[in-house]
Each structure stands twice: as C-alpha cells, then as structure tokens.
C-alpha cells in the first residue's frame, strides 16, 4: 500500500466545511492558521498546498473582517515567530531592538509588534526596501502619537552600503547606546553578528535568531567552520569570548493564547499582514522561485482557490 505523500507548506486561510462537533467553530466560518511544522505536519504529513486539510481547532482562529483571505494566508508562521521571539527576550517599553532583515516576513511583523510595545526599532535592509520598512514604522508612529501612547521611531541601515554588518556595528558606527535586543530575522548561519555583539549589545541584552534558512547557507565547509565558531562562542566562558549577551533561537510553537493575541492586534489594525506576491496554484513553483531570490518583502502566497 502506498504511503501518504508529504504535502508542503504550513500557513493557510479558508472556510470551515466540517466543524466536527466544535463548540467554537461552525460550517462557513472564515478562518486562518498554520500546521505546526515540528508537530502536526510531521505526524499527519499534511501541508497547505492542498484544497482540503483536517486540523485541530486549537490551530485556527476566525479571520477578522478587516483582513482579506489572501492576507490571512500568510499570517501565522511569521507572525507567531515574531511575537514569540519578542516574548522570549521580554522586550519592554523604552528598550532598543535591532532587527536584521526588517523587510523579511518575520522582520515585518517584528517591527510592528516591537513598536506596539513602545520599543525603539533599528532595522537593516537594502536601500530599495527602505521606504517599505519606514512605512511600517511611520504608520505606527502616527497611530501612537494620535492616541497619546508611546512615541517610538525607526532608524534604517542599508546593509548593501556599509560592508559586513558586524564590522559596521562593532567598529565603523557603533551605537551610542547599546541595543537591548538583537533579532536576526534573515536566517543567517554565519555567527559573526553574535560573536562580535559585545561591541553593540548590552551585557544583559539578548541575541535571538530565527535559525539558519536553507537559501542563506553557503558551502558545506563554510557551514562546518561557522558551526564550530558558534559552538565555541556559546561554550567558552565569558572572560575568553567577551560575549555577555544571551543567545537564543526562537522555536515557534502553536499556542491558542498567542494566536488570539495576534488576532486581536490584527482586528484592531495595530498589526498589518504584508503580502509580497500572489501565485496561482498551478504556478506554485514560481512562488518558490520568488522565495529563493531572498528579495520578497512580506509573504509569498499561493492561491489554491481560483475564485479569490
């Protein structure tokens, strides 16, 4: 007997067609959510590049009326990653966070959530995406000022013009006040931003990473070398490395509470989902081509339902 094939992808939005005696959801409800990669997808082999999925109600929430189905299809994985990362490092009002990769899907959510918490946000991105990340901050600043909440600002560093970012931050243009949090949202395997962080990250600060992504990895030999460097930085005592900041890797997980908290931010207009591009189901491979360019700003969406 043939085994069930493994279907790709995690995020989705759609309509409930069978509520299976649920007390919270009914047939016809518009919902969104994700298949947790480290749990549900491994056990069921389900993925969201399909017309129907079967999923526990703990993994979905109702789609706010101000969010379109296309926008909702790219929320959960990146949004929860950003939310849980900032929870893990306990980002607070008045602190300063540096987000490497502000135009990535995770970085875009992180900017908005960090500013919502009243943090000062400094972002690295390419020059062509400067206006994109500034709009994330500018919209939020205007809302915060109008509502007499926290006045926060955003500073953008064009990594294409400053050379190696760790060199720029450590030697060329070190910050006058060290960052409380450094969020590596690009998915780099190279640990240089952490191993040089003593120059720009506060001693009691936190360095958190999404973890290396396959399209940002180099040769096998370079990966081995970089891996040894990171292990050495983490295992050696502080007096030898000079690194005092804690290193963390965000491990996104499904959480009913976090799903509903993010849903509230979205419904209130405090956080906006950002879509880079939309592809038809039959053009799904082109969607992967777009992702592999590492130039997407926001989420790349595959539209399974042609009526949307």
Rosetta silent file (secondary structure, phi, psi, omega in degrees, C-alpha in Angstrom):
SEQUENCE: XXXXXXXXXXXXXXXXXXXXXXXXXXXXXXXXXXXXXXXXXXXXXXXXXXXXXXXXXXXXXXXXXXXXXXXXXXXXXXXXXXXXXXXXXXXXXXXXXXXXXXXXXXXXXXXXXXXXXXXXXXXXXXXXXXXXXXXXXXXXXXXXXXXXXXXXXXXXXXXXXXXXXXXXXXXXXXXXXXXXXXXXXXXXXXXXXXXXXXXXXXXXXXXXXXXXXXXXXXXXXXXXXXXXXXXXXXXXXXXXXXXXXXXXXXXXXXXXXXXXXXXXXXXXXXXXXXXXXXXXXXXXXXXXXXXXXXXXXXXXXXXXXXXX
SCORE:     score description
SCORE:     0.000 S_00000001
   1 L     0.000  132.099 -179.870    0.000    0.000    0.000 S_00000001
   2 L   -68.081  141.884  177.848    1.374    3.388   -0.943 S_00000001
   3 L   -79.810  156.090  177.756    2.215    5.742    1.913 S_00000001
   4 L   -64.325  129.425  179.094    0.578    9.130    2.218 S_00000001
   5 L   -69.364  151.778  177.460    2.692   11.695    0.349 S_00000001
   6 L   -83.470  120.112 -179.366    4.202   14.567    2.286 S_00000001
   7 L   -97.778  137.893 -175.057    2.454   17.822    1.317 S_00000001
   8 L   -84.088  163.130  170.538    4.382   21.084    1.666 S_00000001
   9 L    81.208  160.817 -165.901    3.717   24.380    3.443 S_00000001
  10 L  -124.134  -46.668 -176.006    2.224   25.493    6.729 S_00000001
  11 E   -78.285  153.381  176.124    0.151   28.695    6.615 S_00000001
  12 E  -162.732  163.037  162.991   -3.377   28.852    5.265 S_00000001
  13 E  -137.689  155.082 -178.107   -6.704   30.633    5.290 S_00000001
  14 E   179.688 -164.575 -176.724  -10.010   29.099    4.291 S_00000001
  15 E  -121.682  134.329  178.017  -13.584   28.185    5.140 S_00000001
  16 L   -67.755  124.333  177.563  -14.740   25.524    7.591 S_00000001
  17 L  -108.986  -16.085  176.263  -16.613   22.789    5.659 S_00000001
  18 L  -149.673  109.580 -175.499  -16.938   20.296    8.548 S_00000001
  19 L   -82.074  -13.893  175.707  -16.866   21.584   12.136 S_00000001
  20 L    49.585   53.781  175.278  -16.832   18.062   13.678 S_00000001
  21 L    62.922   23.572  177.612  -18.920   18.986   16.747 S_00000001
  22 L   -67.972  143.134  177.008  -16.757   22.006   17.559 S_00000001
  23 L   -91.736  -12.999 -176.677  -18.218   24.432   20.091 S_00000001
  24 L  -105.615  -27.624 -176.034  -16.178   27.376   18.804 S_00000001
  25 L  -122.367  148.700  179.559  -16.350   26.987   15.023 S_00000001
  26 L  -128.229  160.965  175.388  -19.227   26.347   12.615 S_00000001
  27 L   -57.030  131.200 -179.192  -19.536   25.392    8.971 S_00000001
  28 L    98.828  -12.015  178.441  -18.950   28.507    6.879 S_00000001
  29 L   -65.008  135.762  174.305  -16.624   30.262    9.342 S_00000001
  30 E   -87.627  122.774 -173.723  -13.731   32.069    7.667 S_00000001
  31 E  -133.512  169.342  170.406  -10.550   31.061    9.485 S_00000001
  32 E  -147.752  165.054 -179.409   -6.775   31.084    9.225 S_00000001
  33 E   172.851 -158.910  177.411   -3.964   29.272   10.977 S_00000001
  34 E  -153.524  153.188  173.652   -0.992   27.015   10.401 S_00000001
  35 L   -89.960  113.354 -174.320    0.062   23.406   10.519 S_00000001
  36 L   -60.198  118.794 -174.646    2.828   23.342   13.110 S_00000001
  37 L   -59.238  -39.054 -174.256    5.957   22.126   11.239 S_00000001
  38 L   -87.859    1.935 -178.566    7.550   20.345   14.219 S_00000001
  39 L  -133.733  -81.604 -172.093    4.395   18.592   15.345 S_00000001
  40 H   -61.655  -41.247 -177.252    1.227   18.281   13.357 S_00000001
  41 H   -68.146  -36.852 -179.844    2.838   18.189    9.917 S_00000001
  42 H   -66.411  -36.439 -176.636    5.312   15.505   10.903 S_00000001
  43 H   -82.193  -31.388 -175.921    2.615   13.233   12.320 S_00000001
  44 H  -105.353  -16.882 -175.547   -0.042   13.752    9.619 S_00000001
  45 L    63.343   15.600  177.142    2.124   14.636    6.567 S_00000001
  46 L   -78.021  150.459  172.212   -0.435   17.302    5.790 S_00000001
  47 L  -142.532  169.258 -172.641    0.547   20.549    4.122 S_00000001
  48 L   -95.451    1.246  170.626   -1.388   23.577    2.988 S_00000001
  49 L   -82.584   61.835 -177.832   -0.686   23.291   -0.736 S_00000001
  50 L  -156.399  161.664 -176.337   -3.943   21.356   -0.978 S_00000001
  51 L   -76.543  -35.617 -179.440   -7.646   22.028   -1.361 S_00000001
  52 L  -130.285  144.472  171.150   -8.694   20.485    1.985 S_00000001
  53 L  -135.638  155.170  174.998   -6.925   19.942    5.290 S_00000001
  54 L  -114.193  123.579 -169.891   -8.030   18.394    8.561 S_00000001
  55 L  -145.835  145.031  176.393   -6.769   20.314   11.571 S_00000001
  56 L   -63.796  148.056 -178.708   -7.444   20.652   15.331 S_00000001
  57 H   -66.263  -18.127  178.140   -9.437   23.731   16.280 S_00000001
  58 H   -67.798  -14.197 -177.259   -6.554   24.779   18.542 S_00000001
  59 H   -99.545    3.619 -177.738   -4.578   25.644   15.381 S_00000001
  60 E  -131.424  158.429  172.601   -7.083   28.085   13.866 S_00000001
  61 E  -139.404  161.235  179.504   -8.769   31.389   14.668 S_00000001
  62 E   -73.897  140.286 -179.237  -11.529   33.316   12.937 S_00000001
  63 L   -75.444  124.164  176.095  -10.384   35.747   10.290 S_00000001
  64 L   -60.386  148.752 -176.135  -11.024   39.396   11.236 S_00000001
  65 L   -66.558  -21.456 -179.408  -13.285   41.201    8.773 S_00000001
  66 L   -87.807    2.649  179.320  -10.588   43.789    8.018 S_00000001
  67 L  -114.761  129.175 -179.600   -8.174   41.089    6.792 S_00000001
  68 L   -78.080  160.696  175.840   -8.615   39.519    3.346 S_00000001
  69 H   -57.734  -37.888  179.163   -8.288   35.763    2.762 S_00000001
  70 H   -64.722  -46.305  178.705   -5.099   36.386    0.786 S_00000001
  71 H   -62.393  -42.631 -176.855   -3.559   38.431    3.600 S_00000001
  72 H   -64.457  -26.480 -176.857   -4.653   35.907    6.223 S_00000001
  73 L   -66.859  -13.209 -178.361   -2.953   33.070    4.353 S_00000001
  74 L  -120.509   24.826 -173.897    0.473   34.397    5.325 S_00000001
  75 L   -89.878  -52.972 -157.240   -0.004   35.413    8.943 S_00000001
  76 H   -63.288  -53.396 -173.404    0.504   32.606   11.396 S_00000001
  77 H   -64.003  -50.545 -179.535    4.024   31.225   10.987 S_00000001
  78 H   -69.964  -41.973 -178.731    5.826   34.552   10.540 S_00000001
  79 H   -64.082  -44.602  179.088    3.540   36.451   12.910 S_00000001
  80 H   -68.867  -35.629  177.017    3.848   33.907   15.716 S_00000001
  81 H   -59.648  -47.102  179.149    7.608   33.644   15.190 S_00000001
  82 H   -64.853  -46.337 -178.177    7.976   37.402   15.673 S_00000001
  83 H   -61.804  -47.952 -177.259    5.550   37.547   18.597 S_00000001
  84 H   -70.663  -32.231  176.040    7.087   34.614   20.452 S_00000001
  85 H   -63.341  -45.433 -179.304   10.637   35.825   19.813 S_00000001
  86 H   -70.731  -28.358  172.332    9.883   39.213   21.382 S_00000001
  87 H   -67.337  -43.273 -177.169    8.126   37.432   24.258 S_00000001
  88 H   -60.029  -39.699 -178.505   11.175   35.186   24.763 S_00000001
  89 L   -90.743    0.423  176.983   13.539   38.149   25.108 S_00000001
  90 L    55.879   49.232  178.038   10.979   40.100   27.176 S_00000001
  91 L   -62.807  130.198 -174.736   11.140   43.221   25.005 S_00000001
  92 L  -123.249  166.036  175.134    9.788   46.146   27.018 S_00000001
  93 L   -55.565  134.305  176.646    8.746   49.749   26.560 S_00000001
  94 L    87.799  -10.412  178.032   11.706   52.085   26.147 S_00000001
  95 L   -80.968  165.047  179.101   14.178   49.376   25.107 S_00000001
  96 E  -113.518  131.051  178.815   16.082   49.385   21.812 S_00000001
  97 E  -122.951  136.443  172.723   15.915   46.475   19.384 S_00000001
  98 E  -104.468  125.394  179.226   17.968   45.904   16.241 S_00000001
  99 E  -112.516  112.151  176.870   16.177   43.778   13.631 S_00000001
 100 E   -85.751  113.099 -176.581   18.415   42.329   10.942 S_00000001
 101 L    97.071   55.176 -176.934   16.182   41.787    7.927 S_00000001
 102 L   -68.558  -19.897 -179.111   13.367   44.243    8.502 S_00000001
 103 L   -94.483   -1.106  174.291   11.799   43.539    5.105 S_00000001
 104 L   -71.461  166.936 -179.845   11.542   39.767    5.666 S_00000001
 105 H   -60.875  -47.577  179.158    8.162   38.325    6.635 S_00000001
 106 H   -66.188  -43.117 -179.897    9.253   37.782   10.240 S_00000001
 107 H   -61.365  -38.439  179.768   11.069   41.118   10.358 S_00000001
 108 H   -62.700  -42.872  175.970    7.995   42.977    9.091 S_00000001
 109 H   -67.714  -39.114 -177.269    5.859   41.561   11.900 S_00000001
 110 H   -63.393  -40.045  177.518    8.644   42.138   14.429 S_00000001
 111 H   -57.197  -49.678 -175.625    8.887   45.850   13.566 S_00000001
 112 H   -66.100  -42.184 -178.395    5.173   46.352   14.138 S_00000001
 113 H   -70.863  -38.028  178.098    4.978   44.332   17.354 S_00000001
 114 H   -63.331  -42.575  179.628    8.129   45.954   18.766 S_00000001
 115 H   -69.520  -32.839  175.864    6.760   49.417   18.106 S_00000001
 116 H   -60.911  -30.269  179.551    3.437   48.384   19.595 S_00000001
 117 L   -86.793   -2.374  177.534    5.367   47.655   22.801 S_00000001
 118 L    86.248   22.066  179.165    6.995   51.078   22.743 S_00000001
 119 L   -87.682  155.256  170.549   10.484   49.978   21.741 S_00000001
 120 E   -85.797  127.470 -172.173   12.925   51.975   19.635 S_00000001
 121 E  -113.048  124.790  174.280   13.435   49.982   16.431 S_00000001
 122 E  -117.524  133.040 -168.510   16.591   49.983   14.314 S_00000001
 123 E  -130.011  142.613  168.047   16.460   47.948   11.125 S_00000001
 124 E  -105.582  138.473  176.685   18.839   46.712    8.449 S_00000001
 125 E  -163.275  172.633  175.763   17.547   46.289    4.915 S_00000001
 126 L   -78.685  159.446 -177.601   18.585   47.063    1.360 S_00000001
 127 H   -57.854  -35.911 -177.373   18.161   50.582    0.043 S_00000001
 128 H   -68.759  -18.039  179.679   15.312   49.586   -2.273 S_00000001
 129 H  -103.155    7.768 -177.050   13.295   48.385    0.749 S_00000001
 130 H   -60.575  -46.014 -178.608   13.946   51.429    2.929 S_00000001
 131 H   -64.042  -35.972  178.878   10.587   53.037    2.205 S_00000001
 132 H   -59.146  -50.632 -178.108    8.851   49.724    2.861 S_00000001
 133 H   -73.988  -29.571  176.632   10.228   49.373    6.395 S_00000001
 134 H   -65.295  -37.172  178.357    9.825   53.085    7.097 S_00000001
 135 H   -64.533  -33.904  176.117    6.137   52.797    6.294 S_00000001
 136 H   -60.556  -39.822  179.216    5.844   50.040    8.861 S_00000001
 137 H   -80.168  -41.692 -175.626    7.210   52.448   11.426 S_00000001
 138 H   -63.012  -43.227  178.400    5.632   55.644   10.144 S_00000001
 139 H   -59.892  -41.789 -177.561    2.108   54.261   10.205 S_00000001
 140 H   -71.160  -38.660  179.186    2.596   53.057   13.742 S_00000001
 141 H   -61.518  -44.695 -179.865    4.171   56.304   14.939 S_00000001
 142 H   -61.312  -39.868  178.324    1.233   58.328   13.679 S_00000001
 143 H   -64.889  -43.190 -176.907   -1.186   55.996   15.457 S_00000001
 144 H   -66.431  -41.554  179.617    0.808   56.124   18.678 S_00000001
 145 H   -64.525  -44.477 -177.936    1.041   59.925   18.626 S_00000001
 146 H   -61.714  -36.679 -178.044   -2.650   60.327   17.856 S_00000001
 147 L   -91.862    6.749  178.886   -3.588   58.010   20.709 S_00000001
 148 L    56.700   41.927  177.634   -1.082   59.595   23.118 S_00000001
 149 L  -101.879 -134.578 -175.146    0.699   56.292   23.631 S_00000001
 150 L   -86.709  131.310  177.673    4.383   55.529   23.212 S_00000001
 151 L   -91.487  109.174 -179.701    6.399   57.746   20.848 S_00000001
 152 L  -126.331  160.717 -175.858    8.861   55.479   19.073 S_00000001
 153 L  -132.601  167.792 -179.450   10.994   55.881   15.987 S_00000001
 154 E  -129.614  133.051  177.323   12.656   53.729   13.377 S_00000001
 155 E  -116.276  136.233 -175.829   16.185   54.013   12.005 S_00000001
 156 E  -114.147  133.130  175.387   17.167   52.188    8.817 S_00000001
 157 E  -115.552  123.328  178.996   20.662   50.922    7.920 S_00000001
 158 E   -83.973  104.071 -174.840   21.283   49.912    4.286 S_00000001
 159 L   -67.090  -18.408 -179.586   23.421   46.785    4.641 S_00000001
 160 L   -75.582  -12.352 -176.082   24.398   46.931    0.945 S_00000001
 161 L  -112.024   -8.760 -172.043   26.364   50.143    1.535 S_00000001
 162 L  -108.931    3.269 -177.544   28.082   49.588    4.893 S_00000001
 163 L    78.749 -163.567  178.805   30.083   46.398    4.274 S_00000001
 164 L   -54.531  126.944 -172.850   29.874   43.467    6.723 S_00000001
 165 H   -62.372  -38.819 -179.637   27.162   44.433    9.180 S_00000001
 166 H   -65.548  -33.202  177.033   29.001   43.150   12.256 S_00000001
 167 H   -69.690  -42.657  178.791   32.046   45.254   11.298 S_00000001
 168 H   -60.482  -45.971 -176.944   29.899   48.333   10.752 S_00000001
 169 H   -73.830  -33.491 -175.731   28.133   47.957   14.096 S_00000001
 170 H   -84.772  -32.292 -171.272   31.229   46.995   16.085 S_00000001
 171 H  -128.328  -47.887 -174.200   33.812   49.396   14.626 S_00000001
 172 H   -69.264  -49.696 -176.329   32.634   51.745   11.857 S_00000001
 173 L  -141.635   66.715  179.698   29.499   53.129   13.500 S_00000001
 174 L   -65.892  145.636 -178.000   28.965   51.602   16.957 S_00000001
 175 L   -68.803  145.740  178.278   25.725   52.727   18.637 S_00000001
 176 L   -66.671  -33.530  173.843   25.963   55.419   21.296 S_00000001
 177 L  -123.241  124.772 -175.288   23.690   53.293   23.466 S_00000001
 178 L   -65.982  151.234 -177.999   23.974   49.547   23.106 S_00000001
 179 E   -72.590  146.631  173.990   20.947   47.569   21.994 S_00000001
 180 E   -81.560  -32.555 -177.847   18.868   45.610   24.488 S_00000001
 181 E  -138.873  137.666  170.627   17.837   43.046   21.869 S_00000001
 182 E  -119.271  119.203 -178.061   19.316   41.912   18.558 S_00000001
 183 E  -110.738  110.793  179.406   16.854   39.955   16.420 S_00000001
 184 E   -90.694  100.075 -173.335   18.453   38.100   13.493 S_00000001
 185 L  -105.167    3.846  179.680   15.462   37.582   11.183 S_00000001
 186 L   -80.001  -34.344 -176.539   17.288   36.873    7.919 S_00000001
 187 L    94.996   36.144 -179.626   18.144   33.272    8.777 S_00000001
 188 L   -77.614  145.917  172.664   21.944   33.506    8.532 S_00000001
 189 L   -90.754  -29.936  179.195   24.131   30.598    9.578 S_00000001
 190 L   -59.534  121.792 -176.015   27.217   32.823    9.912 S_00000001
 191 L   -86.629   10.849 -173.511   27.511   33.602   13.666 S_00000001
 192 H   -57.457  -37.817 -179.071   29.543   36.823   13.183 S_00000001
 193 H   -62.943  -30.383  176.505   26.698   39.092   14.295 S_00000001
 194 H   -83.270  -43.985 -175.190   26.637   37.235   17.625 S_00000001
 195 H   -67.805  -20.228  177.141   30.383   36.716   18.097 S_00000001
 196 L  -102.845    7.565 -169.270   31.024   40.454   17.619 S_00000001
 197 H   -72.178  -12.795  179.771   27.974   41.574   19.594 S_00000001
 198 H   -60.113  -23.934 -178.454   29.858   42.690   22.706 S_00000001
 199 H   -78.951  -22.026 -174.002   30.501   45.978   20.886 S_00000001
 200 L  -134.852   -1.283  178.801   26.831   46.783   20.253 S_00000001
 201 E  -116.511  130.391 -177.753   24.682   44.596   22.508 S_00000001
 202 E   -57.212  148.162 -178.147   24.216   45.425   26.194 S_00000001
 203 E   -55.360  -34.215  178.032   25.815   42.955   28.647 S_00000001
 204 E   -97.273   15.222 -178.483   22.379   41.935   29.915 S_00000001
 205 E   -79.491 -179.084 -177.578   20.941   42.020   26.398 S_00000001
 206 E  -133.756  137.594  174.172   19.635   39.165   24.298 S_00000001
 207 E  -111.660  120.162 -178.771   20.522   37.899   20.834 S_00000001
 208 E  -127.769  141.509 -174.452   17.743   35.883   19.239 S_00000001
 209 E  -129.937  149.052  173.137   17.675   34.237   15.828 S_00000001
 210 L   -73.275  -12.473 -174.954   15.087   32.579   13.609 S_00000001
 211 L    93.070  154.143 -176.168   17.714   29.943   12.873 S_00000001
 212 L   -64.610  137.509  177.038   19.534   29.335    9.581 S_00000001
 213 L  -104.264  145.712 -172.059   17.412   29.143    6.453 S_00000001
 214 H   -59.184  -32.676 -177.111   18.466   26.872    3.544 S_00000001
 215 H   -79.217   -4.857  178.694   18.667   29.661    0.956 S_00000001
 216 H  -108.259   11.727 -178.681   21.133   31.604    3.141 S_00000001
 217 L   -95.322  149.973  179.446   23.665   28.796    3.602 S_00000001
 218 L   -98.616 -145.703 -179.979   26.995   28.586    1.861 S_00000001
 219 L   -70.645  163.258  179.691   29.275   25.639    1.099 S_00000001
 220 H   -61.878  -38.893 -179.787   29.450   22.615    3.392 S_00000001
 221 H   -64.807  -42.143 -179.991   32.964   23.542    4.502 S_00000001
 222 H   -66.730  -35.229  178.269   31.926   27.078    5.436 S_00000001
 223 H   -64.286  -41.275  178.528   28.927   25.723    7.351 S_00000001
 224 H   -62.709  -45.427  179.844   31.172   23.433    9.389 S_00000001
 225 H   -61.926  -45.126 -179.598   33.538   26.308   10.172 S_00000001
 226 H   -66.104  -36.556  177.727   30.686   28.626   11.128 S_00000001
 227 H   -62.415  -43.107  178.328   29.108   25.912   13.254 S_00000001
 228 H   -63.968  -37.893  179.286   32.330   25.460   15.235 S_00000001
 229 H   -63.053  -43.109 -179.765   32.572   29.222   15.724 S_00000001
 230 H   -67.420  -43.931  178.859   29.060   29.393   17.152 S_00000001
 231 H   -60.927  -41.273  178.824   29.580   26.372   19.419 S_00000001
 232 H   -63.609  -43.131 -179.949   32.818   27.896   20.661 S_00000001
 233 H   -63.490  -34.334 -177.756   31.182   31.244   21.372 S_00000001
 234 H   -82.177  -28.943 -173.348   28.382   29.539   23.312 S_00000001
 235 H   -95.782  -27.509 -178.481   30.508   27.068   25.251 S_00000001
 236 L   -76.306  152.274  179.957   33.576   29.074   26.202 S_00000001
 237 L   -66.837  155.961 -175.445   33.481   31.260   29.347 S_00000001
 238 H   -59.558  -36.180 -176.013   32.695   34.939   29.008 S_00000001
 239 H   -67.563  -16.506  176.332   36.164   36.092   30.082 S_00000001
 240 H   -92.374  -37.699 -176.907   37.591   34.366   26.994 S_00000001
 241 H   -91.838  -27.771 -175.261   34.985   35.415   24.429 S_00000001
 242 L    77.796    1.788 -177.650   33.964   38.802   25.827 S_00000001
 243 L   -94.410  118.878 -179.510   30.358   37.977   24.903 S_00000001
 244 L  -107.574  -19.206 -177.855   27.917   38.549   27.742 S_00000001
 245 L   -71.194  146.427  179.972   24.636   38.645   25.860 S_00000001
 246 E   -80.114  138.033  176.991   22.458   35.537   25.894 S_00000001
 247 E  -100.645  131.104  177.167   21.974   33.635   22.620 S_00000001
 248 E  -135.374  152.329  173.250   18.542   32.229   21.849 S_00000001
 249 E  -122.493  121.948 -176.077   16.905   30.599   18.866 S_00000001
 250 L   -70.866  128.262  177.431   13.170   31.093   18.569 S_00000001
 251 L  -112.884   92.947 -175.361   11.301   27.799   18.282 S_00000001
 252 L   -61.646  140.158 -179.762    7.847   28.773   17.067 S_00000001
 253 L  -141.805  156.432  178.196    5.052   26.668   18.509 S_00000001
 254 L   -73.849  135.262  179.763    1.296   26.610   18.306 S_00000001
 255 L  -146.997  120.729  178.389   -0.381   28.496   21.149 S_00000001
 256 H   -58.770  -43.545 -179.319   -4.078   29.245   21.454 S_00000001
 257 H   -62.658  -45.424 -179.114   -3.297   32.295   23.586 S_00000001
 258 H   -67.918  -38.184  176.513   -0.710   33.664   21.139 S_00000001
 259 H   -58.954  -43.419 -178.135   -2.992   33.014   18.155 S_00000001
 260 H   -73.596  -32.779  177.617   -5.776   35.004   19.780 S_00000001
 261 H   -66.006  -43.720  177.440   -3.427   37.783   20.869 S_00000001
 262 H   -65.842  -38.070  177.002   -2.181   38.185   17.307 S_00000001
 263 H   -59.338  -40.819  178.995   -5.768   38.013   16.052 S_00000001
 264 H   -64.177  -45.557  177.801   -6.660   40.921   18.357 S_00000001
 265 H   -56.670  -41.929 -178.317   -3.744   43.041   17.071 S_00000001
 266 H   -68.492  -45.691 -177.191   -4.902   42.375   13.513 S_00000001
 267 H   -66.393  -29.442  178.616   -8.583   43.093   14.134 S_00000001
 268 L   -87.013   -1.409  178.950   -7.699   46.374   15.866 S_00000001
 269 L    75.755   13.990 -178.904   -5.445   47.409   12.996 S_00000001
 270 L   -81.335  -25.751  175.872   -2.361   47.526   15.216 S_00000001
 271 L  -130.583  137.234 -178.340   -0.542   44.927   13.114 S_00000001
 272 L  -119.261  130.512  174.141   -0.950   44.514    9.356 S_00000001
 273 L   -72.131  144.226 -174.306   -0.143   41.380    7.346 S_00000001
 274 L  -122.553  125.183 -176.677    2.105   42.104    4.395 S_00000001
 275 E  -108.915  126.780  177.667    1.907   40.266    1.080 S_00000001
 276 E   -81.257  -49.596 -174.586    4.787   40.310   -1.382 S_00000001
 277 E  -160.751  160.802 -178.395    3.168   38.450   -4.255 S_00000001
 278 E  -129.645  132.854 -179.252    0.378   36.024   -5.153 S_00000001
 279 E  -124.094  147.213  173.576    0.661   32.996   -7.442 S_00000001
 280 E   -68.055  158.294 -178.834   -1.913   30.627   -8.874 S_00000001
 281 H   -58.080  -40.179 -179.165   -1.847   27.058   -7.605 S_00000001
 282 H   -71.398  -11.178  177.690   -0.520   25.790  -10.926 S_00000001
 283 H  -107.255   26.134 -176.246    2.330   28.328  -10.628 S_00000001
 284 H   -58.781  -35.351  179.501    3.430   27.188   -7.161 S_00000001
 285 H   -63.741  -32.609  176.633    6.983   26.507   -8.363 S_00000001
 286 H   -67.395  -31.327  175.891    7.254   30.149   -9.406 S_00000001
 287 H   -63.896  -40.424  176.640    6.326   31.095   -5.842 S_00000001
 288 H   -66.473  -36.592  175.803    9.307   29.083   -4.622 S_00000001
 289 H   -59.567  -40.706  179.254   11.496   30.827   -7.184 S_00000001
 290 H   -64.466  -42.854  178.738   10.406   34.140   -5.690 S_00000001
 291 H   -61.914  -41.962 -176.048   11.249   32.963   -2.174 S_00000001
 292 H   -68.475  -13.935  175.556   14.670   31.720   -3.262 S_00000001
 293 L   -71.909  -17.438 -174.397   15.611   35.184   -4.501 S_00000001
 294 L    59.370   25.711 -178.693   15.666   36.331   -0.840 S_00000001
 295 L  -117.059    3.686 -179.324   14.100   39.554   -2.106 S_00000001
 296 L   -69.040  137.212  174.886   10.495   39.042   -1.039 S_00000001
 297 L  -110.979  103.751 -172.302    9.066   41.776    1.184 S_00000001
 298 L    94.248 -161.034 -172.387    6.359   40.113    3.223 S_00000001
 299 E   -93.852  145.113  173.027    4.746   36.768    2.416 S_00000001
 300 E   -96.492  123.169 -172.678    4.571   34.903   -0.888 S_00000001
 301 E  -112.039  137.048  170.500    1.064   33.455   -1.283 S_00000001
 302 E  -105.730  124.044 -176.872   -0.181   30.548   -3.396 S_00000001
 303 E   -93.002  103.858 -179.266   -3.888   30.875   -4.226 S_00000001
 304 L   -75.898  -39.828  179.901   -5.410   27.398   -4.190 S_00000001
 305 L   -87.866  110.770 -176.483   -8.981   28.679   -4.691 S_00000001
 306 L   -67.774  -13.133 -178.291   -9.106   30.434   -8.095 S_00000001
 307 L   -78.242  -13.496 -177.755  -12.254   32.370   -7.105 S_00000001
 308 L   -79.044    0.000    0.000  -10.355   34.556   -4.616 S_00000001
